[in-house]
Amino acid sequence: MRNFKRILAVASGGGHFVQLLRLRPAFAGYDIHYVTTTSGYSSQHEGSFFIVKDANADQKFKCFWMFLQIGKVFLSVRPDVVISTGAAPGLAAMVWGKIFRARTLWLDSIANSEELSKSGRLAKRFADVSLTQWEHLAGKHGPHFWGGVL
Protein backbone atom coordinates (compact mmCIF):
# COMPACT_ATOMS: atom_id res chain seq x y z
CA MET A 1 0.00 0.00 0.00
CA ARG A 2 1.26 3.46 -0.90
CA ASN A 3 2.12 5.74 2.01
CA PHE A 4 0.61 9.19 1.40
CA LYS A 5 2.73 11.94 2.87
CA ARG A 6 2.44 15.16 0.85
CA ILE A 7 -0.90 16.85 0.32
CA LEU A 8 -1.49 19.69 -2.09
CA ALA A 9 -4.65 21.58 -1.13
CA VAL A 10 -5.87 23.92 -3.87
CA ALA A 11 -8.66 26.50 -4.03
CA SER A 12 -9.45 29.95 -5.31
CA GLY A 13 -9.40 32.72 -2.73
CA GLY A 14 -12.42 33.67 -0.66
CA GLY A 15 -15.12 31.13 0.12
CA HIS A 16 -13.48 28.26 -1.74
CA PHE A 17 -10.34 28.66 0.35
CA VAL A 18 -12.28 29.10 3.60
CA GLN A 19 -13.98 25.75 2.93
CA LEU A 20 -10.63 24.14 2.18
CA LEU A 21 -9.24 25.39 5.49
CA ARG A 22 -12.15 23.72 7.29
CA LEU A 23 -10.57 20.42 6.26
CA ARG A 24 -7.34 21.20 8.16
CA PRO A 25 -7.97 18.66 10.96
CA ALA A 26 -7.86 15.91 8.32
CA PHE A 27 -4.41 17.13 7.24
CA ALA A 28 -2.83 16.75 10.70
CA GLY A 29 0.44 14.84 10.56
CA TYR A 30 0.92 15.33 6.82
CA ASP A 31 3.21 17.61 4.85
CA ILE A 32 0.62 20.13 3.65
CA HIS A 33 1.08 22.64 0.84
CA TYR A 34 -1.59 25.16 -0.17
CA VAL A 35 -2.24 26.82 -3.51
CA THR A 36 -4.59 29.78 -3.76
CA THR A 37 -5.10 32.99 -5.68
CA THR A 38 -5.07 35.43 -2.77
CA SER A 39 -1.99 36.43 -0.81
CA GLY A 40 -2.20 36.99 2.92
CA TYR A 41 -3.27 33.52 4.03
CA SER A 42 0.25 32.20 4.58
CA SER A 43 0.85 34.17 7.76
CA GLN A 44 -2.33 32.76 9.31
CA HIS A 45 -1.86 29.02 8.75
CA GLU A 46 0.73 26.24 8.92
CA GLY A 47 2.12 24.76 5.74
CA SER A 48 3.73 26.18 2.65
CA PHE A 49 1.77 28.49 0.39
CA PHE A 50 1.88 29.15 -3.32
CA ILE A 51 0.02 32.01 -4.95
CA VAL A 52 -1.13 31.61 -8.55
CA LYS A 53 -2.88 33.85 -11.04
CA ASP A 54 -6.63 34.16 -10.54
CA ALA A 55 -8.57 33.27 -13.68
CA ASN A 56 -11.91 32.06 -14.98
CA ALA A 57 -13.17 30.41 -18.17
CA ASP A 58 -13.56 33.78 -19.90
CA GLN A 59 -9.88 34.65 -19.37
CA LYS A 60 -8.09 32.12 -21.59
CA PHE A 61 -4.59 33.61 -21.32
CA LYS A 62 -4.83 33.96 -17.53
CA CYS A 63 -6.11 30.36 -17.31
CA PHE A 64 -3.18 29.13 -19.37
CA TRP A 65 -0.71 31.07 -17.22
CA MET A 66 -2.34 29.78 -14.00
CA PHE A 67 -2.22 26.21 -15.37
CA LEU A 68 1.54 26.57 -15.95
CA GLN A 69 2.05 28.06 -12.48
CA ILE A 70 0.29 25.09 -10.89
CA GLY A 71 2.44 22.76 -12.99
CA LYS A 72 5.50 24.44 -11.51
CA VAL A 73 4.09 23.85 -8.01
CA PHE A 74 3.69 20.15 -8.85
CA LEU A 75 7.33 19.97 -9.93
CA SER A 76 8.34 21.52 -6.63
CA VAL A 77 6.03 19.66 -4.23
CA ARG A 78 5.49 16.28 -5.96
CA PRO A 79 2.26 15.67 -4.00
CA ASP A 80 0.87 12.24 -3.23
CA VAL A 81 -2.66 13.61 -2.80
CA VAL A 82 -4.40 16.63 -4.32
CA ILE A 83 -7.55 18.07 -2.72
CA SER A 84 -9.61 20.97 -4.02
CA THR A 85 -12.78 22.79 -3.05
CA GLY A 86 -13.03 24.56 -6.29
CA ALA A 87 -12.79 26.88 -9.12
CA ALA A 88 -10.22 27.11 -11.91
CA PRO A 89 -7.03 26.48 -9.88
CA GLY A 90 -8.59 23.33 -8.43
CA LEU A 91 -9.54 22.07 -11.87
CA ALA A 92 -6.00 22.67 -13.11
CA ALA A 93 -4.68 20.80 -10.06
CA MET A 94 -6.91 17.81 -10.86
CA VAL A 95 -5.41 17.66 -14.37
CA TRP A 96 -1.84 17.97 -13.06
CA GLY A 97 -2.66 15.40 -10.39
CA LYS A 98 -3.50 12.85 -13.07
CA ILE A 99 -0.29 13.67 -14.96
CA PHE A 100 1.77 13.21 -11.79
CA ARG A 101 -0.23 10.14 -10.72
CA ALA A 102 -1.34 11.65 -7.45
CA ARG A 103 -4.62 10.65 -5.81
CA THR A 104 -7.17 13.41 -6.40
CA LEU A 105 -10.27 14.54 -4.53
CA TRP A 106 -12.68 17.26 -5.67
CA LEU A 107 -15.17 18.68 -3.17
CA ASP A 108 -17.60 20.97 -4.96
CA SER A 109 -18.37 24.20 -3.16
CA ILE A 110 -21.29 24.38 -0.76
CA ALA A 111 -22.39 27.50 -2.64
CA ASN A 112 -23.41 25.34 -5.60
CA SER A 113 -26.69 24.13 -4.15
CA GLU A 114 -28.75 24.13 -7.36
CA GLU A 115 -26.23 22.63 -9.78
CA LEU A 116 -22.59 21.62 -9.90
CA SER A 117 -20.10 24.32 -10.66
CA LYS A 118 -18.64 24.43 -14.15
CA SER A 119 -15.27 23.42 -12.72
CA GLY A 120 -16.96 20.64 -10.75
CA ARG A 121 -18.57 19.19 -13.87
CA LEU A 122 -15.17 19.12 -15.58
CA ALA A 123 -13.18 18.03 -12.52
CA LYS A 124 -15.13 14.81 -12.05
CA ARG A 125 -13.47 13.58 -15.26
CA PHE A 126 -10.04 13.89 -13.62
CA ALA A 127 -10.70 13.36 -9.91
CA ASP A 128 -10.40 9.93 -8.35
CA VAL A 129 -13.19 10.99 -6.01
CA SER A 130 -15.66 13.77 -6.76
CA LEU A 131 -17.99 14.89 -3.98
CA THR A 132 -20.91 17.28 -3.67
CA GLN A 133 -22.13 18.80 -0.44
CA TRP A 134 -25.75 18.52 -1.59
CA GLU A 135 -27.41 15.10 -1.67
CA HIS A 136 -29.77 15.98 -4.55
CA LEU A 137 -26.78 16.79 -6.81
CA ALA A 138 -25.17 13.37 -6.37
CA GLY A 139 -25.11 11.06 -9.38
CA LYS A 140 -24.47 7.39 -9.98
CA HIS A 141 -21.11 8.16 -11.62
CA GLY A 142 -20.35 11.20 -9.50
CA PRO A 143 -20.23 13.42 -7.85
CA HIS A 144 -21.03 11.42 -4.74
CA PHE A 145 -22.58 12.61 -1.51
CA TRP A 146 -20.89 11.33 1.64
CA GLY A 147 -22.82 13.54 4.07
CA GLY A 148 -22.23 16.77 5.91
CA VAL A 149 -21.30 20.20 4.68
CA LEU A 150 -18.31 22.42 5.38
MDTraj code that builds the backbone (N, CA, C; nanometers):
import mdtraj as md
import numpy as np

residues = "MET ARG ASN PHE LYS ARG ILE LEU ALA VAL ALA SER GLY GLY GLY HIS PHE VAL GLN LEU LEU ARG LEU ARG PRO ALA PHE ALA GLY TYR ASP ILE HIS TYR VAL THR THR THR SER GLY TYR SER SER GLN HIS GLU GLY SER PHE PHE ILE VAL LYS ASP ALA ASN ALA ASP GLN LYS PHE LYS CYS PHE TRP MET PHE LEU GLN ILE GLY LYS VAL PHE LEU SER VAL ARG PRO ASP VAL VAL ILE SER THR GLY ALA ALA PRO GLY LEU ALA ALA MET VAL TRP GLY LYS ILE PHE ARG ALA ARG THR LEU TRP LEU ASP SER ILE ALA ASN SER GLU GLU LEU SER LYS SER GLY ARG LEU ALA LYS ARG PHE ALA ASP VAL SER LEU THR GLN TRP GLU HIS LEU ALA GLY LYS HIS GLY PRO HIS PHE TRP GLY GLY VAL LEU".split()
xyz = np.array([
    [0.0834, -0.1179, 0.0000],
    [0.0000, 0.0000, 0.0000],
    [0.0886, 0.1252, 0.0000],
    [0.0503, 0.2223, -0.0783],
    [0.1265, 0.3464, -0.0902],
    [0.1077, 0.4325, 0.0348],
    [0.2159, 0.4885, 0.0838],
    [0.2121, 0.5736, 0.2008],
    [0.1994, 0.7195, 0.1562],
    [0.0841, 0.7805, 0.1797],
    [0.0607, 0.9185, 0.1396],
    [0.1210, 1.0127, 0.2426],
    [0.2058, 1.1033, 0.1952],
    [0.2730, 1.1943, 0.2866],
    [0.2506, 1.3408, 0.2529],
    [0.2551, 1.3763, 0.1257],
    [0.2445, 1.5160, 0.0847],
    [0.1069, 1.5430, 0.0254],
    [0.0417, 1.6442, 0.0811],
    [-0.0897, 1.6847, 0.0324],
    [-0.0782, 1.8230, -0.0291],
    [-0.1364, 1.8384, -0.1459],
    [-0.1487, 1.9688, -0.2095],
    [-0.2964, 2.0056, -0.2045],
    [-0.3282, 2.1108, -0.1305],
    [-0.4652, 2.1579, -0.1132],
    [-0.4819, 2.2858, -0.1940],
    [-0.5765, 2.2848, -0.2891],
    [-0.5870, 2.3922, -0.3873],
    [-0.7277, 2.4507, -0.3901],
    [-0.7369, 2.5833, -0.3896],
    [-0.8661, 2.6505, -0.4026],
    [-0.8456, 2.7959, -0.4399],
    [-0.9442, 2.8512, -0.5066],
    [-0.9454, 2.9955, -0.5308],
    [-0.9549, 3.0656, -0.3964],
    [-0.9287, 3.1948, -0.3961],
    [-0.9405, 3.2718, -0.2732],
    [-1.0856, 3.2852, -0.2295],
    [-1.1068, 3.3447, -0.1163],
    [-1.2424, 3.3674, -0.0661],
    [-1.3064, 3.2416, -0.0116],
    [-1.4337, 3.2227, -0.0424],
    [-1.5123, 3.1125, 0.0120],
    [-1.4577, 2.9749, -0.0192],
    [-1.4055, 2.9564, -0.1396],
    [-1.3475, 2.8262, -0.1742],
    [-1.2324, 2.7918, -0.0797],
    [-1.1488, 2.8913, -0.0517],
    [-1.0337, 2.8664, 0.0349],
    [-1.0768, 2.8496, 0.1807],
    [-1.1760, 2.9245, 0.2242],
    [-1.2280, 2.9096, 0.3604],
    [-1.2780, 2.7667, 0.3806],
    [-1.3503, 2.7129, 0.2825],
    [-1.3976, 2.5745, 0.2930],
    [-1.2807, 2.4766, 0.2975],
    [-1.1799, 2.5003, 0.2175],
    [-1.0627, 2.4138, 0.2177],
    [-0.9957, 2.4133, 0.3550],
    [-0.9860, 2.5298, 0.4168],
    [-0.9240, 2.5394, 0.5491],
    [-1.0049, 2.4657, 0.6552],
    [-1.1329, 2.4482, 0.6342],
    [-1.2153, 2.3723, 0.7290],
    [-1.1788, 2.2235, 0.7298],
    [-1.1025, 2.1809, 0.6319],
    [-1.0567, 2.0419, 0.6258],
    [-0.9242, 2.0214, 0.6993],
    [-0.8662, 2.1275, 0.7517],
    [-0.7342, 2.1197, 0.8162],
    [-0.7183, 2.0075, 0.9176],
    [-0.8171, 1.9779, 1.0013],
    [-0.7970, 1.8664, 1.0965],
    [-0.7641, 1.7339, 1.0260],
    [-0.8150, 1.7150, 0.9060],
    [-0.7861, 1.5913, 0.8319],
    [-0.6426, 1.5894, 0.7806],
    [-0.5770, 1.7040, 0.7759],
    [-0.4411, 1.7127, 0.7236],
    [-0.3352, 1.6969, 0.8334],
    [-0.3769, 1.6839, 0.9573],
    [-0.2828, 1.6755, 1.0695],
    [-0.1862, 1.5585, 1.0492],
    [-0.0587, 1.5869, 1.0688],
    [0.0439, 1.4839, 1.0560],
    [0.0970, 1.4656, 0.9151],
    [0.0459, 1.5432, 0.8201],
    [0.0917, 1.5334, 0.6822],
    [0.1685, 1.6597, 0.6438],
    [0.2480, 1.6480, 0.5417],
    [0.3210, 1.7610, 0.4851],
    [0.2244, 1.8331, 0.3916],
    [0.1685, 1.9441, 0.4381],
    [0.0621, 2.0130, 0.3646],
    [0.1157, 2.1353, 0.2911],
    [0.0718, 2.1495, 0.1682],
    [0.1084, 2.2636, 0.0837],
    [-0.0214, 2.3193, 0.0250],
    [-0.0373, 2.4514, 0.0315],
    [-0.1586, 2.5160, -0.0172],
    [-0.1294, 2.5944, -0.1446],
    [-0.2289, 2.5971, -0.2325],
    [-0.2240, 2.6820, -0.3511],
    [-0.3534, 2.7614, -0.3518],
    [-0.3421, 2.8920, -0.3666],
    [-0.4591, 2.9775, -0.3756],
    [-0.4266, 3.0986, -0.4632],
    [-0.5266, 3.1824, -0.4805],
    [-0.5103, 3.2986, -0.5683],
    [-0.4976, 3.4299, -0.4904],
    [-0.5089, 3.4231, -0.3600],
    [-0.5073, 3.5431, -0.2774],
    [-0.3927, 3.5376, -0.1786],
    [-0.3088, 3.6394, -0.1786],
    [-0.1994, 3.6430, -0.0813],
    [-0.2551, 3.6847, 0.0544],
    [-0.1794, 3.6593, 0.1580],
    [-0.2200, 3.6992, 0.2915],
    [-0.2599, 3.5829, 0.3805],
    [-0.2893, 3.4676, 0.3229],
    [-0.3274, 3.3517, 0.4035],
    [-0.2078, 3.2864, 0.4713],
    [-0.0917, 3.2962, 0.4098],
    [0.0247, 3.2201, 0.4578],
    [0.0647, 3.2553, 0.5996],
    [0.0457, 3.3776, 0.6411],
    [0.0854, 3.4168, 0.7764],
    [-0.0126, 3.3657, 0.8809],
    [-0.1290, 3.3182, 0.8378],
    [-0.2332, 3.2762, 0.9312],
    [-0.2387, 3.1254, 0.9538],
    [-0.1696, 3.0464, 0.8704],
    [-0.1859, 2.9016, 0.8755],
    [-0.0536, 2.8293, 0.8551],
    [-0.0454, 2.7074, 0.9103],
    [0.0735, 2.6242, 0.8920],
    [0.0757, 2.5673, 0.7512],
    [0.1955, 2.5352, 0.7057],
    [0.2122, 2.4763, 0.5738],
    [0.2721, 2.5772, 0.4778],
    [0.3186, 2.5266, 0.3647],
    [0.3734, 2.6181, 0.2648],
    [0.2613, 2.6669, 0.1739],
    [0.2794, 2.7865, 0.1218],
    [0.1766, 2.8491, 0.0386],
    [0.2352, 2.8908, -0.0953],
    [0.1558, 2.8697, -0.1981],
    [0.1882, 2.9148, -0.3323],
    [0.0724, 2.9997, -0.3820],
    [0.1046, 3.1119, -0.4393],
    [0.0023, 3.2009, -0.4949],
    [0.0104, 3.1921, -0.6468],
    [-0.1057, 3.1693, -0.7098],
    [-0.1129, 3.1610, -0.8552],
    [-0.2097, 3.2658, -0.9077],
    [-0.2019, 3.2889, -1.0355],
    [-0.2876, 3.3845, -1.1039],
    [-0.4339, 3.3445, -1.0869],
    [-0.5197, 3.4413, -1.0597],
    [-0.6633, 3.4162, -1.0538],
    [-0.7177, 3.4221, -1.1961],
    [-0.8045, 3.3302, -1.2309],
    [-0.8575, 3.3265, -1.3679],
    [-0.9917, 3.2564, -1.3685],
    [-1.0661, 3.2794, -1.4763],
    [-1.1906, 3.2057, -1.4980],
    [-1.1990, 3.1668, -1.6449],
    [-1.3037, 3.0961, -1.6808],
    [-1.3166, 3.0414, -1.8166],
    [-1.3166, 3.1483, -1.9256],
    [-1.3528, 3.2699, -1.8913],
    [-1.3559, 3.3785, -1.9902],
    [-1.2192, 3.4432, -2.0114],
    [-1.1211, 3.4054, -1.9316],
    [-0.9880, 3.4652, -1.9374],
    [-0.8871, 3.3593, -1.9809],
    [-0.8888, 3.3246, -2.1073],
    [-0.8091, 3.2123, -2.1588],
    [-0.6599, 3.2261, -2.1301],
    [-0.6023, 3.3437, -2.1541],
    [-0.4594, 3.3612, -2.1318],
    [-0.4257, 3.3465, -1.9843],
    [-0.5063, 3.4076, -1.8965],
    [-0.4825, 3.3961, -1.7529],
    [-0.4963, 3.2497, -1.7084],
    [-0.5939, 3.1780, -1.7649],
    [-0.6115, 3.0357, -1.7313],
    [-0.4878, 2.9554, -1.7713],
    [-0.4375, 2.9832, -1.8902],
    [-0.3183, 2.9127, -1.9375],
    [-0.1997, 2.9405, -1.8452],
    [-0.1807, 3.0678, -1.8097],
    [-0.0707, 3.1072, -1.7217],
    [-0.0854, 3.0410, -1.5849],
    [-0.2088, 3.0410, -1.5288],
    [-0.2340, 2.9777, -1.3996],
    [-0.2073, 2.8277, -1.4082],
    [-0.2466, 2.7639, -1.5177],
    [-0.2220, 2.6214, -1.5374],
    [-0.0718, 2.5912, -1.5325],
    [0.0083, 2.6746, -1.5978],
    [0.1537, 2.6567, -1.5947],
    [0.2108, 2.6797, -1.4547],
    [0.1583, 2.7792, -1.3843],
    [0.2047, 2.8061, -1.2480],
    [0.1784, 2.6850, -1.1574],
    [0.0620, 2.6258, -1.1707],
    [0.0291, 2.5090, -1.0887],
    [0.1177, 2.3910, -1.1280],
    [0.1490, 2.3785, -1.2551],
    [0.2435, 2.2755, -1.2985],
    [0.3785, 2.2927, -1.2316],
    [0.4226, 2.4158, -1.2188],
    [0.5497, 2.4443, -1.1507],
    [0.5423, 2.4039, -1.0033],
    [0.4283, 2.4275, -0.9399],
    [0.4095, 2.3851, -0.8009],
    [0.4216, 2.2328, -0.7916],
    [0.3608, 2.1618, -0.8854],
    [0.3692, 2.0154, -0.8853],
    [0.5128, 1.9678, -0.8969],
    [0.5922, 2.0339, -0.9805],
    [0.7331, 1.9967, -0.9933],
    [0.8081, 2.0180, -0.8623],
    [0.7689, 2.1198, -0.7887],
    [0.8344, 2.1518, -0.6628],
    [0.7887, 2.0601, -0.5487],
    [0.6599, 2.0382, -0.5373],
    [0.6031, 1.9657, -0.4228],
    [0.5980, 1.8147, -0.4446],
    [0.5687, 1.7717, -0.5662],
    [0.5489, 1.6284, -0.5956],
    [0.4487, 1.5653, -0.4978],
    [0.3233, 1.6150, -0.4981],
    [0.2258, 1.5671, -0.4002],
    [0.1818, 1.4227, -0.4250],
    [0.1465, 1.3569, -0.3154],
    [0.0873, 1.2236, -0.3226],
    [-0.0640, 1.2340, -0.3384],
    [-0.1215, 1.3395, -0.2791],
    [-0.2656, 1.3610, -0.2798],
    [-0.2930, 1.5064, -0.3143],
    [-0.3966, 1.5287, -0.3963],
    [-0.4401, 1.6631, -0.4315],
    [-0.5866, 1.6755, -0.3918],
    [-0.6184, 1.7817, -0.3174],
    [-0.7548, 1.8071, -0.2719],
    [-0.7921, 1.9485, -0.3142],
    [-0.9152, 1.9642, -0.3655],
    [-0.9607, 2.0975, -0.4019],
    [-1.1072, 2.1169, -0.3672],
    [-1.1398, 2.2393, -0.3273],
    [-1.2782, 2.2790, -0.3052],
    [-1.3267, 2.3729, -0.4147],
    [-1.2437, 2.3901, -0.5159],
    [-1.3028, 2.4558, -0.6291],
    [-1.2350, 2.5679, -0.7009],
    [-1.3032, 2.5899, -0.8081],
    [-1.2793, 2.6880, -0.9122],
    [-1.1586, 2.6495, -0.9984],
    [-1.1203, 2.7402, -1.0855],
    [-1.0224, 2.7107, -1.1911],
    [-0.8894, 2.6535, -1.1403],
    [-0.8293, 2.7076, -1.0339],
    [-0.7031, 2.6479, -0.9878],
    [-0.7194, 2.5022, -0.9447],
    [-0.8319, 2.4715, -0.8847],
    [-0.8585, 2.3331, -0.8433],
    [-0.8732, 2.2405, -0.9614],
    [-0.9401, 2.2873, -1.0654],
    [-0.9542, 2.2072, -1.1867],
    [-0.8171, 2.1813, -1.2488],
    [-0.7358, 2.2840, -1.2569],
    [-0.6001, 2.2671, -1.3107],
    [-0.5213, 2.1668, -1.2261],
    [-0.5384, 2.1725, -1.0948],
    [-0.4680, 2.0802, -1.0058],
    [-0.5138, 1.9360, -1.0268],
    [-0.6411, 1.9157, -1.0584],
    [-0.6908, 1.7806, -1.0862],
    [-0.6217, 1.7249, -1.2116],
    [-0.6067, 1.8087, -1.3126],
    [-0.5407, 1.7659, -1.4366],
    [-0.3947, 1.7320, -1.4083],
    [-0.3245, 1.8236, -1.3396],
    [-0.1840, 1.7969, -1.3061],
    [-0.1720, 1.6747, -1.2152],
    [-0.2673, 1.6569, -1.1267],
    [-0.2661, 1.5400, -1.0391],
    [-0.2668, 1.4100, -1.1175],
    [-0.3465, 1.4049, -1.2218],
    [-0.3500, 1.2852, -1.3068],
    [-0.2167, 1.2668, -1.3784],
    [-0.1583, 1.3751, -1.4276],
    [-0.0293, 1.3674, -1.4965],
    [0.0789, 1.3141, -1.4027],
    [0.0764, 1.3611, -1.2769],
    [0.1774, 1.3214, -1.1786],
    [0.1381, 1.1966, -1.1008],
    [0.0274, 1.1369, -1.1346],
    [-0.0227, 1.0135, -1.0720],
    [-0.0468, 1.0274, -0.9219],
    [-0.0934, 1.1432, -0.8829],
    [-0.1341, 1.1654, -0.7448],
    [-0.2797, 1.1233, -0.7292],
    [-0.3204, 1.0910, -0.6096],
    [-0.4620, 1.0652, -0.5810],
    [-0.5305, 1.2013, -0.5761],
    [-0.6508, 1.2116, -0.6314],
    [-0.7174, 1.3410, -0.6403],
    [-0.8584, 1.3356, -0.5833],
    [-0.8944, 1.4413, -0.5112],
    [-1.0274, 1.4542, -0.4534],
    [-1.0809, 1.5931, -0.4809],
    [-1.1994, 1.5995, -0.5400],
    [-1.2678, 1.7256, -0.5675],
    [-1.3883, 1.7342, -0.4752],
    [-1.4017, 1.8430, -0.4027],
    [-1.5169, 1.8681, -0.3168],
    [-1.5831, 1.9953, -0.3665],
    [-1.6951, 1.9802, -0.4370],
    [-1.7605, 2.0969, -0.4960],
    [-1.8103, 2.1908, -0.3863],
    [-1.8039, 2.3171, -0.4132],
    [-1.8370, 2.4202, -0.3157],
    [-1.9796, 2.4075, -0.2639],
    [-1.9966, 2.4375, -0.1362],
    [-2.1293, 2.4375, -0.0756],
    [-2.2196, 2.5418, -0.1415],
    [-2.1614, 2.6444, -0.1997],
    [-2.2393, 2.7503, -0.2640],
    [-2.3170, 2.6996, -0.3858],
    [-2.2744, 2.5878, -0.4414],
    [-2.3409, 2.5339, -0.5603],
    [-2.4520, 2.4379, -0.5195],
    [-2.5607, 2.4943, -0.4685],
    [-2.6693, 2.4129, -0.4155],
    [-2.7718, 2.3732, -0.5205],
    [-2.7772, 2.4434, -0.6324],
    [-2.8751, 2.4128, -0.7361],
    [-2.8180, 2.3253, -0.8477],
    [-2.6907, 2.3440, -0.8764],
    [-2.6234, 2.2634, -0.9781],
    [-2.4743, 2.2638, -0.9496],
    [-2.4043, 2.1660, -1.0064],
    [-2.2592, 2.1621, -0.9902],
    [-2.1967, 2.2833, -1.0566],
    [-2.0842, 2.3242, -1.0031],
    [-2.0103, 2.4323, -1.0664],
    [-1.9570, 2.3848, -1.2014],
    [-1.9236, 2.4784, -1.2870],
    [-1.8641, 2.4433, -1.4154],
    [-1.7342, 2.3657, -1.3943],
    [-1.6521, 2.4129, -1.3025],
    [-1.5272, 2.3424, -1.2717],
    [-1.5560, 2.2033, -1.2165],
    [-1.6588, 2.1927, -1.1335],
    [-1.6961, 2.0639, -1.0755],
    [-1.7399, 1.9626, -1.1800],
    [-1.8140, 2.0094, -1.2793],
    [-1.8571, 1.9186, -1.3873],
    [-1.7365, 1.8674, -1.4653],
    [-1.6375, 1.9528, -1.4860],
    [-1.5170, 1.9119, -1.5583],
    [-1.4230, 1.8301, -1.4700],
    [-1.4125, 1.8685, -1.3431],
    [-1.3178, 1.8030, -1.2518],
    [-1.3519, 1.6572, -1.2283],
    [-1.4789, 1.6200, -1.2328],
    [-1.5129, 1.4808, -1.2048],
    [-1.4554, 1.3860, -1.3099],
    [-1.4144, 1.4399, -1.4229],
    [-1.3468, 1.3584, -1.5257],
    [-1.2038, 1.3229, -1.4850],
    [-1.1445, 1.4061, -1.4001],
    [-1.0039, 1.3888, -1.3619],
    [-0.9862, 1.3411, -1.2181],
    [-1.0820, 1.3691, -1.1334],
    [-1.0695, 1.3364, -0.9910],
    [-1.0953, 1.1883, -0.9662],
    [-1.0146, 1.1304, -0.8778],
    [-1.0403, 0.9930, -0.8354],
    [-1.1708, 0.9859, -0.7576],
    [-1.1939, 1.0885, -0.6769],
    [-1.3186, 1.0991, -0.6009],
    [-1.3721, 1.2402, -0.6210],
    [-1.4988, 1.2492, -0.6583],
    [-1.5661, 1.3772, -0.6760],
    [-1.6873, 1.3795, -0.5831],
    [-1.6925, 1.4813, -0.4972],
    [-1.7995, 1.4894, -0.3981],
    [-1.8782, 1.6187, -0.4119],
    [-2.0058, 1.6110, -0.3776],
    [-2.0908, 1.7282, -0.3666],
    [-2.1368, 1.7388, -0.2218],
    [-2.1650, 1.8590, -0.1797],
    [-2.2130, 1.8798, -0.0438],
    [-2.3659, 1.8831, -0.0380],
    [-2.4288, 1.8519, -0.1500],
    [-2.5752, 1.8518, -0.1587],
    [-2.6209, 1.7169, -0.2119],
    [-2.6982, 1.6448, -0.1321],
    [-2.7407, 1.5098, -0.1666],
    [-2.8145, 1.5031, -0.3004],
    [-2.8987, 1.6020, -0.3303],
    [-2.9771, 1.5981, -0.4548],
    [-2.8912, 1.6210, -0.5805],
    [-2.7661, 1.6612, -0.5659],
    [-2.6779, 1.6794, -0.6814],
    [-2.5911, 1.5561, -0.7083],
    [-2.5980, 1.4583, -0.6198],
    [-2.5174, 1.3372, -0.6374],
    [-2.5692, 1.2575, -0.7573],
    [-2.4768, 1.1892, -0.8233],
    [-2.5113, 1.1057, -0.9382],
    [-2.4476, 0.9683, -0.9258],
    [-2.4981, 0.8759, -1.0023],
    [-2.4472, 0.7388, -0.9980],
    [-2.2969, 0.7332, -1.0268],
    [-2.2527, 0.8146, -1.1227],
    [-2.1114, 0.8156, -1.1620],
    [-2.0396, 0.9402, -1.1095],
    [-2.0960, 1.0023, -1.0110],
    [-2.0355, 1.1196, -0.9496],
    [-2.1024, 1.2474, -0.9940],
    [-2.0897, 1.3458, -0.9138],
    [-2.0230, 1.3423, -0.7852],
    [-2.1050, 1.2605, -0.6846],
    [-2.0380, 1.2207, -0.5783],
    [-2.1030, 1.1423, -0.4741],
    [-2.1326, 1.2329, -0.3553],
    [-2.2258, 1.1897, -0.2733],
    [-2.2583, 1.2606, -0.1509],
    [-2.2236, 1.1699, -0.0347],
    [-2.1306, 1.2128, 0.0492],
    [-2.0890, 1.1327, 0.1640],
    [-2.1352, 1.1943, 0.2946],
    [-2.2251, 1.2922, 0.2871],
    [-2.2821, 1.3537, 0.4073],
    [-2.2102, 1.4795, 0.4487],
    [-2.2798, 1.5575, 0.5317],
    [-2.2233, 1.6768, 0.5914],
    [-2.1868, 1.7866, 0.4925],
    [-2.1746, 1.9055, 0.5459],
    [-2.1302, 2.0202, 0.4681],
    [-2.0237, 2.0929, 0.5463],
    [-1.9376, 2.1634, 0.4745],
    [-1.8312, 2.2422, 0.5380],
    [-1.8798, 2.3834, 0.5647],
])
top = md.Topology()
chain = top.add_chain()
for i, resn in enumerate(residues, 1):
    res = top.add_residue(resn, chain, resSeq=i)
    for name in ("N", "CA", "C"):
        top.add_atom(name, md.element.get_by_symbol(name[0]), res)
traj = md.Trajectory(xyz[None], top)
